[in-house]
Amino acid sequence: MALLEVENLKVVYGRVEALHGISLSVEQGEVVTLIGSNGAGKTTTVRTISGLVPASGGKIRLDGVDITGLAAPQIVKRGIGHAPEGRHVFPRLTVRDNLAMGAFLRRDRKEMRADTERVFKLFPRLLERESQLAGTLSGGEQQMLAIGRAMMTRPRVLLLDEPSLGLAPVLVETIFQVIEELHQEGTTILLIEQNALLALNTASRGYVMETGNIVMSDSAGTLLESADVRKAYLGI
């Protein structure tokens, strides 16, 4: 049984069906990527998993337990952390306070302090700016903060939505080094990433989305060798 299972998931916005019954799974300790063009439904998928968008049909299970329809705070409590597309940090709060907001539902103060230090170890730049307002950080620093805030939930599954979007190559490298380190520590990750080459070189398996449907799924290596994927998403 997979740690995260999505079965025949549908999402409707008004009269438009954004997801047409998609299914995917993520095993414990695995990095799985969801790739596709803009508007394919990748962000809708992770926002629905994390309870920010209501499902219109289908099931979402975490470790075999149906979490479909639960409110976002309940889903966080169950063990799903989400670093959203666009970062969405709290601009008027400091770096440290943003991290504290990630642990808002927790009461284990000693472990929270340890997790904050872990984030600062992974992202030393955040430690340098711990008292700085998040709204004054660079885009790359805000992305680090968004991932760190999601980590403060102590997630069983970490949803990362476009972590490289708009970042300079050197910062993208830093972000993905941390993703690899989290993976090595056993964190289960569902990665949404427009840079298909980077995503498939990071993940063990991948799904390809087009207009609300999953049209292909396989090992990352096999997808990298697929002529259709290479032409559509790798520019080869």
C-alpha positions in Angstrom: 0.0 0.0 0.0 1.4 3.4 -1.0 1.8 6.1 1.6 -0.1 8.6 -0.6 -2.8 7.4 -3.1 -4.9 9.5 -5.4 -7.7 7.6 -7.1 -9.9 8.9 -9.9 -9.6 12.4 -8.6 -11.9 15.0 -10.2 -12.0 18.8 -9.7 -14.5 21.2 -11.2 -14.2 24.9 -11.3 -17.7 26.3 -12.1 -18.5 24.5 -15.4 -14.9 23.6 -16.2 -13.6 20.2 -15.1 -9.9 20.8 -14.3 -9.1 17.2 -13.3 -10.8 14.4 -15.2 -10.2 11.5 -12.9 -6.5 11.2 -12.3 -4.8 8.5 -10.2 -1.3 8.4 -8.8 0.6 7.0 -5.9 3.8 7.8 -3.9 5.5 5.1 -1.8 7.2 5.7 1.5 10.5 7.4 1.1 10.0 8.0 -2.6 10.4 11.1 -4.7 7.8 11.2 -7.4 7.4 14.0 -9.9 4.4 15.3 -11.8 5.4 17.1 -15.0 3.4 18.9 -17.7 2.8 22.2 -19.4 1.2 25.3 -17.8 -2.5 24.6 -17.3 -2.2 20.9 -17.2 -3.6 20.6 -13.7 -0.4 20.0 -11.7 -1.0 22.7 -9.1 -4.7 21.9 -8.9 -3.7 18.3 -8.0 -1.5 19.3 -5.1 -3.8 22.0 -3.8 -6.6 19.4 -3.8 -4.4 16.9 -1.9 -3.6 19.5 0.7 -7.3 20.5 1.1 -7.1 24.0 -0.5 -9.3 23.0 -3.4 -12.4 20.7 -2.9 -12.5 17.4 -4.8 -15.5 16.9 -7.0 -15.0 13.1 -7.1 -12.5 10.4 -6.3 -10.5 9.6 -3.3 -7.2 10.8 -1.6 -5.7 8.3 0.9 -2.8 8.8 3.3 -1.4 5.5 4.6 -4.7 3.9 3.6 -6.9 6.4 5.4 -9.4 8.5 3.3 -8.6 12.2 3.8 -10.8 13.4 0.9 -12.8 16.4 2.0 -10.9 17.1 5.2 -10.1 20.8 6.0 -6.5 21.9 5.3 -5.5 22.1 9.0 -6.7 18.5 9.5 -4.7 17.4 6.5 -1.6 19.1 7.9 -2.1 17.3 11.2 -2.4 14.0 9.4 1.1 14.6 7.9 1.0 16.5 4.5 3.2 19.6 4.2 2.9 21.9 1.2 5.3 24.4 -0.2 3.0 26.2 -2.7 3.8 27.7 -6.1 4.6 31.3 -5.7 6.0 30.8 -2.1 3.3 32.7 -0.3 5.4 33.6 2.7 4.0 35.9 5.4 5.7 39.1 4.2 5.2 41.2 7.4 6.6 38.4 9.7 10.2 37.6 10.2 11.9 34.5 8.9 11.8 32.8 12.3 8.1 33.7 12.8 7.3 32.3 9.3 8.9 29.0 10.4 6.9 29.2 13.7 3.7 29.5 11.6 4.6 26.2 9.9 4.5 24.6 13.4 1.3 26.4 14.4 -0.6 23.2 15.1 2.2 21.6 17.1 2.7 21.7 20.9 6.0 19.8 21.1 8.2 22.9 21.9 11.4 21.0 22.3 11.0 19.2 18.9 9.9 22.5 17.3 13.2 24.1 18.3 15.1 21.2 17.0 13.2 21.3 13.7 13.9 25.1 13.4 17.6 24.4 13.8 17.4 21.7 11.2 15.9 24.2 8.7 18.7 26.7 9.5 21.2 23.9 8.9 19.8 23.1 5.5 19.4 26.7 4.6 22.2 28.7 6.3 21.1 31.9 4.5 17.8 31.8 6.5 19.7 31.8 9.7 21.6 34.9 8.6 18.3 36.5 8.0 16.2 35.1 10.9 15.1 38.5 12.1 14.5 39.9 8.6 10.9 40.5 7.3 10.1 37.7 4.8 8.8 40.3 2.3 12.3 41.8 2.0 13.9 38.5 1.1 15.0 37.6 -2.5 12.9 35.1 -4.5 15.3 32.3 -3.8 15.4 33.1 -0.1 11.6 33.1 0.0 11.6 29.7 -1.7 13.9 28.4 0.9 11.6 29.8 3.6 8.5 28.2 2.0 10.1 24.8 2.0 11.4 25.3 5.5 7.9 26.3 6.7 6.5 23.2 5.1 9.2 21.1 6.9 8.1 22.6 10.2 4.8 20.6 9.9 6.9 17.4 10.2 5.3 16.1 7.0 5.0 12.4 6.2 4.5 13.6 2.6 6.1 16.9 1.4 4.3 18.5 -1.6 6.7 20.9 -3.5 5.1 23.0 -6.2 7.5 24.6 -8.7 10.4 25.1 -6.3 12.7 26.3 -9.2 10.2 28.8 -10.7 11.9 32.2 -11.4 15.1 31.4 -9.6 18.7 31.9 -10.8 20.5 28.6 -11.7 22.8 28.8 -8.7 19.8 29.0 -6.4 18.0 26.2 -8.2 21.0 24.0 -7.6 20.9 24.9 -3.9 17.2 24.1 -3.6 17.6 20.7 -5.3 20.6 19.8 -3.2 18.3 20.2 -0.2 15.5 18.2 -1.9 18.1 15.4 -2.4 19.2 15.7 1.2 15.6 15.4 2.4 15.2 12.4 0.2 18.3 10.8 1.7 16.8 11.4 5.1 13.7 9.4 4.1 11.3 12.2 3.4 8.5 11.3 1.0 8.2 13.9 -1.7 5.7 14.7 -4.5 7.5 17.2 -6.8 5.7 19.5 -9.2 8.3 21.0 -11.6 8.2 22.6 -15.0 11.9 21.9 -15.5 11.2 18.3 -16.6 14.9 17.4 -17.0 15.7 18.5 -13.5 12.6 16.8 -12.1 13.2 13.5 -13.8 16.8 13.5 -12.7 15.7 14.0 -9.1 12.7 11.6 -8.9 12.5 7.8 -9.1 9.2 7.8 -10.9 7.1 10.3 -12.8 3.7 11.1 -14.2 3.0 13.3 -17.2 -0.1 15.5 -17.2 -2.0 17.0 -20.1 -5.2 19.1 -19.8 -6.3 17.4 -16.5 -5.4 13.9 -17.4 -2.4 11.7 -16.7 -1.2 10.5 -20.1 1.9 8.6 -19.1 3.6 7.2 -16.0 6.8 5.2 -15.6 10.2 5.2 -14.0 12.1 8.5 -14.3 14.8 6.9 -16.5 12.2 5.5 -18.9 10.4 8.9 -19.2 13.8 10.6 -19.9 14.2 8.2 -22.8 10.7 8.6 -24.2 10.6 10.3 -27.6 7.3 12.0 -26.7 8.6 13.4 -23.4 11.9 14.5 -24.9 10.1 16.3 -27.7 7.4 17.9 -25.6 9.2 18.7 -22.4 12.9 18.4 -22.8 13.2 20.3 -26.1 15.1 17.5 -27.7 
